[in-house]
Amino acid sequence: MKSQSFVSLLFSGLILLSASVLPHGPSVPQSAVPYGDNPEAGQYAVINGVKLYYEIYGKGDPLILLHGNGGNIAAMKFQIEYFSKFYQVIAMDCRGRGKSELSQEPLTYMQMAQDAASLLDHLHVAPAYLIGRSDGGVIGLLMGIYFPEKMKKIAVFGANLWPGPTACYAHEAEKIHQDRTHAEEMIGKKDTTKNWVLIRQLNRLMEFQPHISTADLKKIKTPVLVMSADRDLIREEHTLFIYRHIPKANLCIFPGETHWITGTNPDLFNRTVMKFFSEPFKGDEIRK
């Protein structure tokens, strides 16, 4: 019964992979643009006491793009390439990643959500669309909860509400723990081969955060596209839980894809998000 209920939910509503999306296989755009290190598009701003780096591409309605835990602007180059044809894309290096500073304070998701909100204020462009992958997806949910006036629509992929093996698969939770403790060991040895302080912070972030409740999700009034893959690091039932508790949400679980779909199959990912952004929200009628 449980599996039948899950399947029926996937097909009852929300955002299914349309015929206009499914026939397209991976199409990796090639570009000479040095995303993440482009002096023509890059700028710095002091946001909440930290020097943050961002790049802007394209014209139109603003769209803020948020990368995952170990990534930076360059990791979302295929999304910049595609969405800058339709929107003004604001790609941001989160604290400690790319060219942005890492403050003395421990990293928190709320802190980075405040950074994204303040950057939109700095640029005078809110409300904006948002695409967040992995940790960027967590930040996207927090933007919907705490900064709803700054959001038009939100698309999140591979996000989680809490840490640990009930949200992600056990092997991933164990890897995060091992990477954090290894970084602490190397700091204790005064090893300088890597930035172990940053590595520890990034893994502590994932090991002990976030803490988003069901009540928090119910506060989100912005339409949200909740995405994952059936080979993702996040458990499918966790993604379904997120979708079920956001008042205006659509659901998409990509078949046969992984946590890295934004790079391995950007065509499928980008077209799915574009469909959600460009069409009126559908789904309210199923929850009445």
C-alpha positions as CSV (number, residue, x, y, z in Angstrom):
1,M,0.0,0.0,0.0
2,K,2.8,2.4,0.8
3,S,4.5,2.0,-2.5
4,Q,1.2,2.4,-4.3
5,S,0.5,5.6,-2.4
6,F,3.9,7.0,-3.3
7,V,3.4,6.2,-7.0
8,S,-0.1,7.7,-7.1
9,L,1.2,10.9,-5.6
10,L,3.9,11.2,-8.2
11,F,1.4,10.9,-11.0
12,S,-1.5,12.7,-9.4
13,G,-0.3,16.1,-9.6
14,L,2.2,18.1,-9.5
15,I,5.0,18.5,-11.9
16,L,5.6,15.4,-14.0
17,L,8.2,15.2,-16.7
18,S,6.3,16.4,-19.7
19,A,6.6,15.1,-23.2
20,S,8.4,18.3,-24.0
21,V,11.1,17.4,-21.5
22,L,11.6,13.6,-21.5
23,P,12.7,13.1,-25.1
24,H,15.8,15.3,-24.6
25,G,18.9,13.6,-23.5
26,P,21.9,15.2,-21.7
27,S,23.0,18.2,-23.6
28,V,26.1,19.9,-22.1
29,P,26.5,23.4,-23.4
30,Q,30.1,24.4,-24.1
31,S,31.2,27.9,-23.3
32,A,34.5,29.8,-23.1
33,V,33.0,32.1,-20.4
34,P,35.0,31.6,-17.2
35,Y,32.1,31.3,-14.8
36,G,33.1,32.0,-11.3
37,D,36.2,33.9,-12.4
38,N,34.9,36.4,-14.9
39,P,36.1,39.9,-14.4
40,E,33.5,41.2,-16.9
41,A,30.6,39.9,-14.8
42,G,32.0,39.6,-11.3
43,Q,31.6,42.0,-8.4
44,Y,32.1,42.1,-4.7
45,A,29.8,43.4,-2.0
46,V,30.2,43.5,1.8
47,I,27.2,41.7,3.0
48,N,26.5,41.2,6.7
49,G,30.2,42.0,7.5
50,V,31.6,39.5,4.9
51,K,33.0,40.2,1.4
52,L,30.9,38.2,-1.0
53,Y,31.5,37.6,-4.7
54,Y,28.8,37.3,-7.3
55,E,28.4,37.4,-11.0
56,I,25.5,38.8,-13.1
57,Y,24.4,37.5,-16.5
58,G,21.5,38.3,-18.8
59,K,18.5,40.6,-18.6
60,G,14.9,40.2,-17.4
61,D,13.4,39.2,-14.1
62,P,16.0,38.5,-11.4
63,L,16.9,34.9,-10.6
64,I,19.4,34.1,-7.8
65,L,21.4,30.9,-8.3
66,L,22.7,29.0,-5.2
67,H,25.3,26.2,-5.5
68,G,25.8,23.1,-3.2
69,N,28.1,22.6,-0.2
70,G,31.4,21.9,-2.0
71,G,30.7,24.0,-5.0
72,N,30.8,27.6,-6.2
73,I,29.5,29.7,-9.1
74,A,31.4,27.6,-11.6
75,A,29.5,24.5,-10.5
76,M,26.3,26.0,-11.8
77,K,27.7,27.1,-15.1
78,F,25.2,25.1,-17.2
79,Q,22.3,26.8,-15.3
80,I,23.9,30.2,-15.9
81,E,24.3,29.5,-19.6
82,Y,20.7,28.4,-20.0
83,F,18.7,30.8,-17.7
84,S,20.6,33.9,-18.6
85,K,18.8,33.8,-21.9
86,F,15.6,34.5,-20.1
87,Y,16.4,36.1,-16.8
88,Q,19.0,38.3,-15.1
89,V,20.9,35.6,-13.3
90,I,22.7,36.5,-10.1
91,A,25.1,33.7,-9.2
92,M,26.6,34.0,-5.8
93,D,29.6,32.3,-4.1
94,C,28.3,31.4,-0.6
95,R,30.6,32.1,2.3
96,G,34.0,30.4,2.2
97,R,33.4,29.1,-1.3
98,G,34.9,30.5,-4.6
99,K,35.9,34.1,-4.0
100,S,33.8,34.8,-1.0
101,E,35.2,35.3,2.4
102,L,34.7,32.9,5.3
103,S,33.8,34.8,8.5
104,Q,35.1,33.9,11.9
105,E,31.6,32.7,12.9
106,P,30.6,29.0,12.3
107,L,28.7,28.5,9.0
108,T,24.9,28.3,9.3
109,Y,22.2,27.9,6.7
110,M,20.3,30.8,8.2
111,Q,23.3,33.0,7.9
112,M,23.7,32.2,4.2
113,A,19.9,32.8,3.7
114,Q,20.4,36.2,5.2
115,D,23.3,36.8,2.9
116,A,21.2,35.9,-0.2
117,A,18.4,38.2,1.0
118,S,20.8,41.0,1.7
119,L,22.4,40.6,-1.7
120,L,19.0,41.0,-3.3
121,D,18.5,44.2,-1.3
122,H,22.0,45.4,-2.2
123,L,21.1,45.0,-5.9
124,H,17.6,46.4,-5.5
125,V,16.1,43.5,-7.5
126,A,13.7,41.6,-5.2
127,P,11.4,39.8,-5.6
128,A,13.4,37.2,-7.5
129,Y,13.2,33.6,-8.7
130,L,15.5,31.2,-7.0
131,I,17.3,27.9,-7.9
132,G,19.1,26.1,-5.2
133,R,20.9,22.8,-5.4
134,S,21.7,20.7,-2.3
135,D,22.8,23.2,0.4
136,G,21.5,25.9,-2.0
137,G,18.2,24.2,-1.8
138,V,18.1,24.3,2.0
139,I,18.9,28.1,1.7
140,G,16.0,28.3,-0.8
141,L,13.6,26.8,1.7
142,L,14.7,29.2,4.4
143,M,14.3,32.1,1.9
144,G,10.7,31.0,1.5
145,I,10.1,30.8,5.2
146,Y,11.8,34.0,6.4
147,F,12.0,36.2,3.3
148,P,8.8,35.5,1.4
149,E,8.5,39.1,0.1
150,K,11.8,38.6,-1.8
151,M,10.7,35.4,-3.7
152,K,8.5,34.9,-6.8
153,K,9.1,31.2,-7.3
154,I,11.6,28.8,-5.7
155,A,13.1,25.6,-7.2
156,V,15.1,23.4,-4.9
157,F,16.9,20.2,-5.7
158,G,18.3,17.7,-3.2
159,A,17.4,19.7,-0.1
160,N,16.9,18.4,3.4
161,L,15.2,19.6,6.6
162,W,17.4,18.0,9.2
163,P,20.7,16.2,9.3
164,G,21.4,12.5,9.6
165,P,20.4,9.2,8.1
166,T,16.7,9.8,8.2
167,A,17.1,12.6,5.7
168,C,20.0,11.3,3.6
169,Y,21.2,7.8,3.1
170,A,23.3,6.3,5.9
171,H,26.5,6.0,3.8
172,E,26.4,9.7,3.1
173,A,25.8,10.6,6.7
174,E,28.8,8.5,7.7
175,K,31.0,10.0,5.0
176,I,30.2,13.5,6.3
177,H,31.0,12.5,9.9
178,Q,34.3,10.9,8.7
179,D,35.3,13.9,6.7
180,R,34.6,16.2,9.6
181,T,36.6,14.2,12.1
182,H,39.5,13.8,9.6
183,A,39.6,17.5,9.1
184,E,39.8,18.0,12.9
185,E,42.7,15.5,13.1
186,M,44.6,17.4,10.3
187,I,44.0,20.7,12.1
188,G,45.4,19.1,15.2
189,K,48.5,18.1,13.3
190,K,48.8,21.6,11.9
191,D,48.7,20.2,8.4
192,T,48.7,22.9,5.6
193,T,48.1,20.7,2.5
194,K,44.4,21.7,2.5
195,N,42.1,24.3,4.0
196,W,41.1,22.0,6.8
197,V,39.3,24.8,8.7
198,L,36.9,25.3,5.8
199,I,36.5,21.5,5.2
200,R,35.6,21.1,8.9
201,Q,33.1,23.9,8.7
202,L,31.4,22.6,5.6
203,N,31.1,19.1,7.0
204,R,29.9,20.4,10.4
205,L,27.2,22.3,8.5
206,M,25.9,19.2,6.9
207,E,26.4,16.9,10.0
208,F,24.6,19.1,12.5
209,Q,22.2,21.3,10.4
210,P,19.6,22.3,9.2
211,H,16.7,22.3,11.6
212,I,13.5,23.1,9.6
213,S,10.2,22.0,11.1
214,T,6.9,21.0,9.5
215,A,5.5,24.3,10.9
216,D,8.2,26.2,9.1
217,L,7.4,24.6,5.8
218,K,3.7,25.5,6.2
219,K,4.8,29.2,6.4
220,I,6.0,29.1,2.8
221,K,3.5,30.9,0.6
222,T,5.7,31.1,-2.5
223,P,5.2,28.3,-5.1
224,V,8.0,25.8,-4.7
225,L,9.2,23.1,-7.1
226,V,10.7,20.3,-4.9
227,M,13.1,18.1,-6.8
228,S,15.2,15.1,-6.2
229,A,16.3,12.0,-8.1
230,D,15.7,8.3,-7.5
231,R,19.5,7.9,-7.2
232,D,20.0,11.0,-5.0
233,L,21.8,11.2,-1.7
234,I,18.6,12.4,-0.1
235,R,16.0,9.8,0.7
236,E,13.0,9.9,-1.6
237,E,10.6,9.8,1.3
238,H,12.3,12.9,2.8
239,T,11.8,14.8,-0.4
240,L,8.1,13.7,-0.5
241,F,7.8,14.9,3.1
242,I,9.1,18.3,2.1
243,Y,6.7,18.5,-0.8
244,R,3.6,17.4,1.2
245,H,4.1,20.2,3.8
246,I,4.6,23.2,1.6
247,P,1.2,24.7,0.8
248,K,2.0,25.5,-2.9
249,A,4.4,22.9,-4.0
250,N,5.0,20.8,-7.1
251,L,7.1,17.6,-7.0
252,C,9.6,16.2,-9.5
253,I,11.7,13.1,-8.9
254,F,14.0,12.5,-11.9
255,P,14.3,8.8,-12.9
256,G,17.8,7.4,-13.0
257,E,19.5,10.7,-12.1
258,T,21.8,11.5,-9.2
259,H,22.7,14.4,-6.9
260,W,24.8,15.9,-9.7
261,I,22.1,16.2,-12.3
262,T,22.8,20.0,-12.7
263,G,26.1,19.0,-14.4
264,T,25.4,15.5,-15.8
265,N,22.0,16.2,-17.3
266,P,21.6,20.0,-17.3
267,D,19.2,19.9,-20.3
268,L,16.6,17.9,-18.4
269,F,17.1,19.8,-15.2
270,N,16.9,23.3,-16.8
271,R,13.9,22.6,-18.9
272,T,12.0,21.2,-16.0
273,V,12.7,24.3,-13.9
274,M,11.9,26.6,-16.8
275,K,8.5,24.9,-17.2
276,F,7.7,25.6,-13.6
277,F,8.9,29.2,-13.7
278,S,7.2,30.1,-16.9
279,E,3.8,28.5,-16.4
280,P,1.1,29.5,-13.8
281,F,1.3,27.4,-10.7
282,K,-0.9,24.2,-10.8
283,G,-1.7,22.0,-7.9
284,D,-4.0,23.9,-5.5
285,E,-7.0,22.0,-6.8
286,I,-5.7,18.7,-5.7
287,R,-5.4,19.7,-2.0
288,K,-8.9,21.2,-1.5
